Amino acid sequence: MKLYIKKLLESGIPPSRILFLTCDDLKDRFELIEVIKNFFQLYGKSGGISYMFIDEITMIQDWQSGIKYLVDIGLLEDCLVVLTGSSAYDLKISSERLPGRKGYNRDLFFLPKGMDTLLSTF
């Protein structure tokens, strides 16, 4: 993910449109929601796509409810959201609880060495 962020910065994407967040120290989905809301309050939704990279999302119980809420209130509109976690099973099953909220493109699931593919996909 950090290599992709570097690629975005080198291509001229302003840092204010990129969020990298690790969930290791977040206690619950409500804190996740607050951190993301604070990011957008601080930097706004300046024109163009925002990029969110959330690492270890599976550390947060019921994380999909937090993401669903952010989508439903429109905060993640025009955002590319990349979620990673130690449990590929949890990511796959939990993402199925987001019907109609997964954007206009497609969901991509990669095994641990899949970031090389991710970098070439976007």
N, CA, C and O atoms as a GROMACS GRO file, in nm:
protein
  488
    1MET      N    1   0.082  -0.119   0.000
    1MET     CA    2   0.000   0.000   0.000
    1MET      C    3   0.086   0.126   0.000
    1MET      O    4   0.055   0.224  -0.067
    2LYS      N    5   0.194   0.121   0.075
    2LYS     CA    6   0.280   0.239   0.080
    2LYS      C    7   0.345   0.268  -0.054
    2LYS      O    8   0.367   0.384  -0.088
    3LEU      N    9   0.375   0.164  -0.131
    3LEU     CA   10   0.428   0.185  -0.266
    3LEU      C   11   0.324   0.249  -0.356
    3LEU      O   12   0.356   0.334  -0.439
    4TYR      N   13   0.199   0.209  -0.341
    4TYR     CA   14   0.092   0.269  -0.421
    4TYR      C   15   0.072   0.415  -0.381
    4TYR      O   16   0.051   0.501  -0.467
    5ILE      N   17   0.080   0.444  -0.252
    5ILE     CA   18   0.070   0.582  -0.205
    5ILE      C   19   0.184   0.666  -0.263
    5ILE      O   20   0.163   0.779  -0.307
    6LYS      N   21   0.303   0.610  -0.263
    6LYS     CA   22   0.418   0.679  -0.323
    6LYS      C   23   0.391   0.708  -0.470
    6LYS      O   24   0.420   0.817  -0.519
    7LYS      N   25   0.336   0.610  -0.541
    7LYS     CA   26   0.304   0.628  -0.683
    7LYS      C   27   0.201   0.739  -0.702
    7LYS      O   28   0.212   0.818  -0.795
    8LEU      N   29   0.101   0.745  -0.615
    8LEU     CA   30   0.000   0.852  -0.622
    8LEU      C   31   0.064   0.989  -0.601
    8LEU      O   32   0.035   1.083  -0.675
    9LEU      N   33   0.149   1.000  -0.500
    9LEU     CA   34   0.215   1.127  -0.472
    9LEU      C   35   0.304   1.171  -0.588
    9LEU      O   36   0.306   1.288  -0.625
   10GLU      N   37   0.376   1.076  -0.644
   10GLU     CA   38   0.464   1.107  -0.758
   10GLU      C   39   0.384   1.149  -0.881
   10GLU      O   40   0.435   1.222  -0.967
   11SER      N   41   0.260   1.104  -0.890
   11SER     CA   42   0.176   1.141  -1.005
   11SER      C   43   0.104   1.274  -0.983
   11SER      O   44   0.028   1.319  -1.069
   12GLY      N   45   0.127   1.336  -0.868
   12GLY     CA   46   0.071   1.470  -0.844
   12GLY      C   47  -0.054   1.473  -0.757
   12GLY      O   48  -0.112   1.580  -0.740
   13ILE      N   49  -0.096   1.361  -0.703
   13ILE     CA   50  -0.211   1.361  -0.613
   13ILE      C   51  -0.169   1.431  -0.483
   13ILE      O   52  -0.069   1.394  -0.422
   14PRO      N   53  -0.246   1.533  -0.440
   14PRO     CA   54  -0.208   1.603  -0.316
   14PRO      C   55  -0.219   1.511  -0.194
   14PRO      O   56  -0.311   1.429  -0.186
   15PRO      N   57  -0.126   1.522  -0.100
   15PRO     CA   58  -0.131   1.439   0.021
   15PRO      C   59  -0.262   1.454   0.098
   15PRO      O   60  -0.303   1.362   0.170
   16SER      N   61  -0.328   1.568   0.085
   16SER     CA   62  -0.454   1.590   0.156
   16SER      C   63  -0.568   1.503   0.104
   16SER      O   64  -0.675   1.498   0.165
   17ARG      N   65  -0.547   1.435  -0.008
   17ARG     CA   66  -0.649   1.344  -0.062
   17ARG      C   67  -0.615   1.198  -0.036
   17ARG      O   68  -0.680   1.109  -0.090
   18ILE      N   69  -0.514   1.174   0.048
   18ILE     CA   70  -0.470   1.037   0.075
   18ILE      C   71  -0.471   1.013   0.226
   18ILE      O   72  -0.413   1.091   0.302
   19LEU      N   73  -0.537   0.907   0.268
   19LEU     CA   74  -0.536   0.866   0.408
   19LEU      C   75  -0.481   0.726   0.419
   19LEU      O   76  -0.529   0.634   0.353
   20PHE      N   77  -0.379   0.709   0.503
   20PHE     CA   78  -0.330   0.576   0.539
   20PHE      C   79  -0.358   0.561   0.687
   20PHE      O   80  -0.314   0.641   0.769
   21LEU      N   81  -0.432   0.456   0.720
   21LEU     CA   82  -0.473   0.434   0.858
   21LEU      C   83  -0.450   0.288   0.894
   21LEU      O   84  -0.492   0.198   0.821
   22THR      N   85  -0.384   0.265   1.006
   22THR     CA   86  -0.372   0.129   1.055
   22THR      C   87  -0.466   0.116   1.176
   22THR      O   88  -0.472   0.204   1.261
   23CYS      N   89  -0.537   0.007   1.181
   23CYS     CA   90  -0.640  -0.013   1.283
   23CYS      C   91  -0.589  -0.087   1.406
   23CYS      O   92  -0.669  -0.122   1.493
   24ASP      N   93  -0.461  -0.110   1.415
   24ASP     CA   94  -0.405  -0.185   1.528
   24ASP      C   95  -0.445  -0.126   1.663
   24ASP      O   96  -0.470  -0.200   1.758
   25ASP      N   97  -0.451   0.006   1.672
   25ASP     CA   98  -0.478   0.070   1.801
   25ASP      C   99  -0.619   0.129   1.814
   25ASP      O  100  -0.649   0.195   1.913
   26LEU      N  101  -0.704   0.106   1.716
   26LEU     CA  102  -0.842   0.155   1.726
   26LEU      C  103  -0.924   0.055   1.807
   26LEU      O  104  -0.910  -0.066   1.789
   27LYS      N  105  -1.008   0.105   1.894
   27LYS     CA  106  -1.079   0.014   1.984
   27LYS      C  107  -1.208  -0.042   1.925
   27LYS      O  108  -1.247  -0.154   1.959
   28ASP      N  109  -1.275   0.033   1.837
   28ASP     CA  110  -1.401  -0.016   1.782
   28ASP      C  111  -1.439   0.059   1.656
   28ASP      O  112  -1.368   0.150   1.613
   29ARG      N  113  -1.552   0.020   1.596
   29ARG     CA  114  -1.595   0.082   1.470
   29ARG      C  115  -1.630   0.229   1.488
   29ARG      O  116  -1.620   0.306   1.392
   30PHE      N  117  -1.670   0.269   1.608
   30PHE     CA  118  -1.704   0.409   1.632
   30PHE      C  119  -1.580   0.498   1.627
   30PHE      O  120  -1.585   0.610   1.577
   31GLU      N  121  -1.470   0.447   1.679
   31GLU     CA  122  -1.344   0.521   1.669
   31GLU      C  123  -1.297   0.527   1.524
   31GLU      O  124  -1.244   0.629   1.480
   32LEU      N  125  -1.315   0.419   1.449
   32LEU     CA  126  -1.283   0.418   1.306
   32LEU      C  127  -1.361   0.527   1.233
   32LEU      O  128  -1.306   0.603   1.154
   33ILE      N  129  -1.490   0.533   1.260
   33ILE     CA  130  -1.576   0.635   1.198
   33ILE      C  131  -1.526   0.775   1.232
   33ILE      O  132  -1.518   0.860   1.145
   34GLU      N  133  -1.494   0.798   1.358
   34GLU     CA  134  -1.449   0.931   1.401
   34GLU      C  135  -1.318   0.972   1.335
   34GLU      O  136  -1.302   1.087   1.294
   35VAL      N  137  -1.225   0.879   1.324
   35VAL     CA  138  -1.096   0.910   1.260
   35VAL      C  139  -1.119   0.950   1.115
   35VAL      O  140  -1.061   1.048   1.067
   36ILE      N  141  -1.202   0.876   1.044
   36ILE     CA  142  -1.227   0.907   0.903
   36ILE      C  143  -1.304   1.038   0.889
   36ILE      O  144  -1.274   1.118   0.800
   37LYS      N  145  -1.402   1.060   0.974
   37LYS     CA  146  -1.476   1.188   0.971
   37LYS      C  147  -1.381   1.305   0.998
   37LYS      O  148  -1.389   1.408   0.932
   38ASN      N  149  -1.292   1.288   1.095
   38ASN     CA  150  -1.196   1.394   1.126
   38ASN      C  151  -1.103   1.424   1.009
   38ASN      O  152  -1.070   1.540   0.984
   39PHE      N  153  -1.063   1.321   0.936
   39PHE     CA  154  -0.979   1.340   0.818
   39PHE      C  155  -1.051   1.431   0.718
   39PHE      O  156  -0.992   1.527   0.667
   40PHE      N  157  -1.177   1.401   0.689
   40PHE     CA  158  -1.251   1.482   0.592
   40PHE      C  159  -1.286   1.620   0.646
   40PHE      O  160  -1.295   1.715   0.568
   41GLN      N  161  -1.305   1.634   0.777
   41GLN     CA  162  -1.328   1.767   0.834
   41GLN      C  163  -1.202   1.852   0.823
   41GLN      O  164  -1.210   1.972   0.797
   42LEU      N  165  -1.088   1.790   0.842
   42LEU     CA  166  -0.961   1.862   0.836
   42LEU      C  167  -0.925   1.902   0.693
   42LEU      O  168  -0.885   2.016   0.669
   43TYR      N  169  -0.940   1.810   0.599
   43TYR     CA  170  -0.895   1.834   0.462
   43TYR      C  171  -1.007   1.860   0.364
   43TYR      O  172  -0.981   1.904   0.251
   44GLY      N  173  -1.132   1.835   0.403
   44GLY     CA  174  -1.244   1.857   0.312
   44GLY      C  175  -1.246   1.754   0.202
   44GLY      O  176  -1.163   1.662   0.197
   45LYS      N  177  -1.340   1.771   0.113
   45LYS     CA  178  -1.353   1.681  -0.001
   45LYS      C  179  -1.318   1.762  -0.126
   45LYS      O  180  -1.404   1.792  -0.208
   46SER      N  181  -1.191   1.796  -0.136
   46SER     CA  182  -1.146   1.873  -0.252
   46SER      C  183  -1.168   1.791  -0.378
   46SER      O  184  -1.167   1.668  -0.375
   47GLY      N  185  -1.188   1.860  -0.488
   47GLY     CA  186  -1.219   1.794  -0.615
   47GLY      C  187  -1.133   1.675  -0.646
   47GLY      O  188  -1.013   1.673  -0.616
   48GLY      N  189  -1.193   1.576  -0.706
   48GLY     CA  190  -1.120   1.455  -0.744
   48GLY      C  191  -1.142   1.343  -0.645
   48GLY      O  192  -1.211   1.358  -0.544
   49ILE      N  193  -1.082   1.232  -0.677
   49ILE     CA  194  -1.096   1.112  -0.595
   49ILE      C  195  -1.007   1.122  -0.471
   49ILE      O  196  -0.893   1.167  -0.478
   50SER      N  197  -1.063   1.079  -0.359
   50SER     CA  198  -0.982   1.063  -0.238
   50SER      C  199  -0.943   0.916  -0.228
   50SER      O  200  -1.015   0.828  -0.275
   51TYR      N  201  -0.830   0.892  -0.168
   51TYR     CA  202  -0.777   0.756  -0.156
   51TYR      C  203  -0.762   0.721  -0.009
   51TYR      O  204  -0.696   0.792   0.066
   52MET      N  205  -0.824   0.611   0.031
   52MET     CA  206  -0.816   0.566   0.170
   52MET      C  207  -0.757   0.426   0.173
   52MET      O  208  -0.806   0.335   0.106
   53PHE      N  209  -0.652   0.411   0.250
   53PHE     CA  210  -0.587   0.282   0.268
   53PHE      C  211  -0.598   0.248   0.416
   53PHE      O  212  -0.535   0.311   0.501
   54ILE      N  213  -0.679   0.148   0.446
   54ILE     CA  214  -0.703   0.110   0.585
   54ILE      C  215  -0.646  -0.029   0.607
   54ILE      O  216  -0.695  -0.128   0.552
   55ASP      N  217  -0.542  -0.035   0.689
   55ASP     CA  218  -0.470  -0.158   0.714
   55ASP      C  219  -0.522  -0.224   0.842
   55ASP      O  220  -0.556  -0.156   0.938
   56GLU      N  221  -0.528  -0.356   0.841
   56GLU     CA  222  -0.571  -0.437   0.956
   56GLU      C  223  -0.714  -0.403   0.999
   56GLU      O  224  -0.744  -0.397   1.119
   57ILE      N  225  -0.801  -0.383   0.902
   57ILE     CA  226  -0.942  -0.352   0.931
   57ILE      C  227  -1.008  -0.466   1.009
   57ILE      O  228  -1.101  -0.443   1.087
   58THR      N  229  -0.960  -0.588   0.989
   58THR     CA  230  -1.021  -0.703   1.057
   58THR      C  231  -0.992  -0.705   1.207
   58THR      O  232  -1.047  -0.789   1.278
   59MET      N  233  -0.909  -0.615   1.256
   59MET     CA  234  -0.885  -0.603   1.400
   59MET      C  235  -1.004  -0.539   1.471
   59MET      O  236  -1.017  -0.549   1.593
   60ILE      N  237  -1.091  -0.474   1.394
   60ILE     CA  238  -1.206  -0.405   1.451
   60ILE      C  239  -1.330  -0.491   1.436
   60ILE      O  240  -1.368  -0.527   1.324
   61GLN      N  241  -1.391  -0.524   1.547
   61GLN     CA  242  -1.513  -0.604   1.542
   61GLN      C  243  -1.624  -0.524   1.473
   61GLN      O  244  -1.642  -0.406   1.500
   62ASP      N  245  -1.696  -0.590   1.384
   62ASP     CA  246  -1.810  -0.531   1.313
   62ASP      C  247  -1.768  -0.409   1.229
   62ASP      O  248  -1.842  -0.312   1.216
   63TRP      N  249  -1.646  -0.417   1.171
   63TRP     CA  250  -1.594  -0.305   1.093
   63TRP      C  251  -1.683  -0.270   0.974
   63TRP      O  252  -1.693  -0.154   0.936
   64GLN      N  253  -1.748  -0.371   0.916
   64GLN     CA  254  -1.830  -0.346   0.798
   64GLN      C  255  -1.946  -0.252   0.829
   64GLN      O  256  -1.991  -0.178   0.741
   65SER      N  257  -1.996  -0.252   0.953
   65SER     CA  258  -2.103  -0.159   0.991
   65SER      C  259  -2.051  -0.015   0.989
   65SER      O  260  -2.124   0.076   0.950
   66GLY      N  261  -1.927   0.005   1.030
   66GLY     CA  262  -1.868   0.139   1.026
   66GLY      C  263  -1.850   0.187   0.884
   66GLY      O  264  -1.882   0.302   0.852
   67ILE      N  265  -1.798   0.100   0.798
   67ILE     CA  266  -1.781   0.137   0.656
   67ILE      C  267  -1.917   0.162   0.591
   67ILE      O  268  -1.932   0.257   0.515
   68LYS      N  269  -2.014   0.078   0.620
   68LYS     CA  270  -2.150   0.094   0.566
   68LYS      C  271  -2.207   0.230   0.606
   68LYS      O  272  -2.265   0.300   0.523
   69TYR      N  273  -2.190   0.266   0.731
   69TYR     CA  274  -2.240   0.396   0.778
   69TYR      C  275  -2.174   0.511   0.701
   69TYR      O  276  -2.244   0.603   0.658
   70LEU      N  277  -2.043   0.506   0.684
   70LEU     CA  278  -1.972   0.612   0.612
   70LEU      C  279  -2.018   0.622   0.466
   70LEU      O  280  -2.027   0.731   0.411
   71VAL      N  281  -2.045   0.508   0.405
   71VAL     CA  282  -2.097   0.508   0.267
   71VAL      C  283  -2.237   0.567   0.266
   71VAL      O  284  -2.268   0.650   0.181
   72ASP      N  285  -2.321   0.525   0.360
   72ASP     CA  286  -2.460   0.570   0.362
   72ASP      C  287  -2.475   0.720   0.385
   72ASP      O  288  -2.570   0.780   0.335
   73ILE      N  289  -2.383   0.781   0.459
   73ILE     CA  290  -2.392   0.926   0.480
   73ILE      C  291  -2.321   1.004   0.369
   73ILE      O  292  -2.317   1.127   0.372
   74GLY      N  293  -2.265   0.932   0.271
   74GLY     CA  294  -2.204   0.997   0.154
   74GLY      C  295  -2.060   1.038   0.173
   74GLY      O  296  -2.002   1.102   0.084
   75LEU      N  297  -2.000   1.004   0.284
   75LEU     CA  298  -1.863   1.048   0.310
   75LEU      C  299  -1.762   0.978   0.220
   75LEU      O  300  -1.656   1.034   0.192
   76LEU      N  301  -1.792   0.857   0.176
   76LEU     CA  302  -1.697   0.784   0.092
   76LEU      C  303  -1.728   0.794  -0.057
   76LEU      O  304  -1.674   0.718  -0.138
   77GLU      N  305  -1.814   0.886  -0.092
   77GLU     CA  306  -1.842   0.910  -0.234
   77GLU      C  307  -1.715   0.964  -0.299
   77GLU      O  308  -1.647   1.048  -0.240
   78ASP      N  309  -1.684   0.919  -0.416
   78ASP     CA  310  -1.562   0.958  -0.489
   78ASP      C  311  -1.436   0.920  -0.412
   78ASP      O  312  -1.337   0.993  -0.414
   79CYS      N  313  -1.439   0.805  -0.346
   79CYS     CA  314  -1.323   0.754  -0.275
   79CYS      C  315  -1.288   0.615  -0.324
   79CYS      O  316  -1.376   0.532  -0.349
   80LEU      N  317  -1.160   0.591  -0.338
   80LEU     CA  318  -1.110   0.456  -0.359
   80LEU      C  319  -1.069   0.408  -0.221
   80LEU      O  320  -0.983   0.467  -0.156
   81VAL      N  321  -1.131   0.300  -0.175
   81VAL     CA  322  -1.103   0.248  -0.041
   81VAL      C  323  -1.038   0.111  -0.055
   81VAL      O  324  -1.095   0.020  -0.115
   82VAL      N  325  -0.919   0.098   0.002
   82VAL     CA  326  -0.847  -0.028   0.002
   82VAL      C  327  -0.842  -0.076   0.147
   82VAL      O  328  -0.786  -0.009   0.233
   83LEU      N  329  -0.900  -0.193   0.172
   83LEU     CA  330  -0.903  -0.251   0.306
   83LEU      C  331  -0.817  -0.375   0.309
   83LEU      O  332  -0.828  -0.461   0.221
   84THR      N  333  -0.731  -0.385   0.408
   84THR     CA  334  -0.650  -0.505   0.423
   84THR      C  335  -0.667  -0.559   0.564
   84THR      O  336  -0.705  -0.487   0.656
   85GLY      N  337  -0.638  -0.687   0.578
   85GLY     CA  338  -0.647  -0.748   0.709
   85GLY      C  339  -0.580  -0.883   0.710
   85GLY      O  340  -0.548  -0.940   0.606
   86SER      N  341  -0.560  -0.933   0.830
   86SER     CA  342  -0.496  -1.062   0.845
   86SER      C  343  -0.588  -1.178   0.811
   86SER      O  344  -0.542  -1.289   0.784
   87SER      N  345  -0.717  -1.152   0.812
   87SER     CA  346  -0.814  -1.257   0.784
   87SER      C  347  -0.879  -1.234   0.648
   87SER      O  348  -0.974  -1.156   0.637
   88ALA      N  349  -0.829  -1.301   0.546
   88ALA     CA  350  -0.889  -1.289   0.412
   88ALA      C  351  -1.034  -1.337   0.415
   88ALA      O  352  -1.119  -1.282   0.345
   89TYR      N  353  -1.062  -1.439   0.495
   89TYR     CA  354  -1.198  -1.491   0.507
   89TYR      C  355  -1.292  -1.382   0.561
   89TYR      O  356  -1.401  -1.362   0.508
   90ASP      N  357  -1.250  -1.313   0.667
   90ASP     CA  358  -1.333  -1.207   0.724
   90ASP      C  359  -1.355  -1.095   0.624
   90ASP      O  360  -1.466  -1.042   0.613
   91LEU      N  361  -1.252  -1.057   0.550
   91LEU     CA  362  -1.267  -0.952   0.449
   91LEU      C  363  -1.370  -0.992   0.344
   91LEU      O  364  -1.457  -0.912   0.308
   92LYS      N  365  -1.361  -1.115   0.295
   92LYS     CA  366  -1.453  -1.161   0.190
   92LYS      C  367  -1.595  -1.170   0.243
   92LYS      O  368  -1.687  -1.117   0.180
   93ILE      N  369  -1.616  -1.235   0.356
   93ILE     CA  370  -1.750  -1.253   0.412
   93ILE      C  371  -1.810  -1.119   0.454
   93ILE      O  372  -1.926  -1.091   0.425
   94SER      N  373  -1.732  -1.037   0.521
   94SER     CA  374  -1.783  -0.908   0.569
   94SER      C  375  -1.816  -0.814   0.455
   94SER      O  376  -1.912  -0.737   0.464
   95SER      N  377  -1.739  -0.818   0.347
   95SER     CA  378  -1.769  -0.729   0.234
   95SER      C  379  -1.901  -0.767   0.168
   95SER      O  380  -1.964  -0.684   0.103
   96GLU      N  381  -1.943  -0.892   0.184
   96GLU     CA  382  -2.072  -0.934   0.129
   96GLU      C  383  -2.188  -0.870   0.205
   96GLU      O  384  -2.301  -0.874   0.158
   97ARG      N  385  -2.161  -0.812   0.322
   97ARG     CA  386  -2.263  -0.743   0.401
   97ARG      C  387  -2.278  -0.597   0.359
   97ARG      O  388  -2.343  -0.519   0.428
   98LEU      N  389  -2.217  -0.561   0.248
   98LEU     CA  390  -2.223  -0.423   0.198
   98LEU      C  391  -2.294  -0.417   0.062
   98LEU      O  392  -2.242  -0.354  -0.030
   99PRO      N  393  -2.410  -0.480   0.047
   99PRO     CA  394  -2.475  -0.482  -0.084
   99PRO      C  395  -2.511  -0.341  -0.130
   99PRO      O  396  -2.562  -0.260  -0.053
  100GLY      N  397  -2.484  -0.314  -0.257
  100GLY     CA  398  -2.518  -0.184  -0.315
  100GLY      C  399  -2.429  -0.071  -0.268
  100GLY      O  400  -2.455   0.045  -0.301
  101ARG      N  401  -2.325  -0.100  -0.194
  101ARG     CA  402  -2.239   0.004  -0.139
  101ARG      C  403  -2.093  -0.015  -0.177
  101ARG      O  404  -2.004   0.038  -0.112
  102LYS      N  405  -2.068  -0.090  -0.282
  102LYS     CA  406  -1.931  -0.123  -0.316
  102LYS      C  407  -1.879  -0.045  -0.437
  102LYS      O  408  -1.776  -0.082  -0.494
  103GLY      N  409  -1.947   0.058  -0.476
  103GLY     CA  410  -1.893   0.144  -0.580
  103GLY      C  411  -1.933   0.103  -0.720
  103GLY      O  412  -2.016   0.015  -0.742
  104TYR      N  413  -1.870   0.170  -0.813
  104TYR     CA  414  -1.905   0.154  -0.953
  104TYR      C  415  -1.816   0.057  -1.027
  104TYR      O  416  -1.846   0.017  -1.139
  105ASN      N  417  -1.709   0.018  -0.965
  105ASN     CA  418  -1.615  -0.068  -1.034
  105ASN      C  419  -1.629  -0.210  -0.982
  105ASN      O  420  -1.735  -0.271  -0.996
  106ARG      N  421  -1.526  -0.262  -0.922
  106ARG     CA  422  -1.531  -0.401  -0.878
  106ARG      C  423  -1.451  -0.417  -0.750
  106ARG      O  424  -1.366  -0.335  -0.717
  107ASP      N  425  -1.479  -0.525  -0.680
  107ASP     CA  426  -1.402  -0.561  -0.563
  107ASP      C  427  -1.290  -0.654  -0.607
  107ASP      O  428  -1.312  -0.745  -0.688
  108LEU      N  429  -1.173  -0.632  -0.554
  108LEU     CA  430  -1.060  -0.716  -0.585
  108LEU      C  431  -1.007  -0.776  -0.456
  108LEU      O  432  -0.988  -0.704  -0.358
  109PHE      N  433  -0.983  -0.906  -0.455
  109PHE     CA  434  -0.929  -0.973  -0.338
  109PHE      C  435  -0.794  -1.031  -0.376
  109PHE      O  436  -0.781  -1.102  -0.476
  110PHE      N  437  -0.693  -1.000  -0.296
  110PHE     CA  438  -0.558  -1.047  -0.322
  110PHE      C  439  -0.506  -1.124  -0.201
  110PHE      O  440  -0.535  -1.089  -0.087
  111LEU      N  441  -0.432  -1.225  -0.227
  111LEU     CA  442  -0.358  -1.294  -0.123
  111LEU      C  443  -0.238  -1.207  -0.087
  111LEU      O  444  -0.213  -1.108  -0.156
  112PRO      N  445  -0.164  -1.239   0.018
  112PRO     CA  446  -0.058  -1.149   0.066
  112PRO      C  447   0.037  -1.096  -0.041
  112PRO      O  448   0.081  -0.982  -0.030
  113LYS      N  449   0.069  -1.172  -0.142
  113LYS     CA  450   0.163  -1.123  -0.244
  113LYS      C  451   0.091  -1.047  -0.355
  113LYS      O  452   0.153  -1.015  -0.456
  114GLY      N  453  -0.037  -1.019  -0.338
  114GLY     CA  454  -0.117  -0.957  -0.442
  114GLY      C  455  -0.100  -0.808  -0.459
  114GLY      O  456  -0.156  -0.752  -0.553
  115MET      N  457  -0.024  -0.741  -0.373
  115MET     CA  458  -0.008  -0.597  -0.387
  115MET      C  459   0.060  -0.559  -0.517
  115MET      O  460   0.035  -0.451  -0.570
  116ASP      N  461   0.146  -0.644  -0.569
  116ASP     CA  462   0.206  -0.616  -0.699
  116ASP      C  463   0.098  -0.603  -0.806
  116ASP      O  464   0.104  -0.516  -0.892
  117THR      N  465   0.000  -0.692  -0.799
  117THR     CA  466  -0.111  -0.686  -0.893
  117THR      C  467  -0.193  -0.562  -0.871
  117THR      O  468  -0.236  -0.498  -0.968
  118LEU      N  469  -0.215  -0.524  -0.745
  118LEU     CA  470  -0.291  -0.404  -0.714
  118LEU      C  471  -0.225  -0.281  -0.775
  118LEU      O  472  -0.292  -0.195  -0.833
  119LEU      N  473  -0.095  -0.271  -0.762
  119LEU     CA  474  -0.024  -0.156  -0.816
  119LEU      C  475  -0.042  -0.144  -0.967
  119LEU      O  476  -0.048  -0.034  -1.020
  120SER      N  477  -0.050  -0.256  -1.035
  120SER     CA  478  -0.064  -0.251  -1.180
  120SER      C  479  -0.209  -0.240  -1.224
  120SER      O  480  -0.236  -0.214  -1.342
  121THR      N  481  -0.303  -0.259  -1.132
  121THR     CA  482  -0.446  -0.257  -1.166
  121THR      C  483  -0.498  -0.116  -1.182
  121THR      O  484  -0.581  -0.090  -1.269
  122PHE      N  485  -0.449  -0.024  -1.099
  122PHE     CA  486  -0.505   0.111  -1.097
  122PHE      C  487  -0.425   0.209  -1.178
  122PHE      O  488  -0.460   0.327  -1.186
   0.00000   0.00000   0.00000
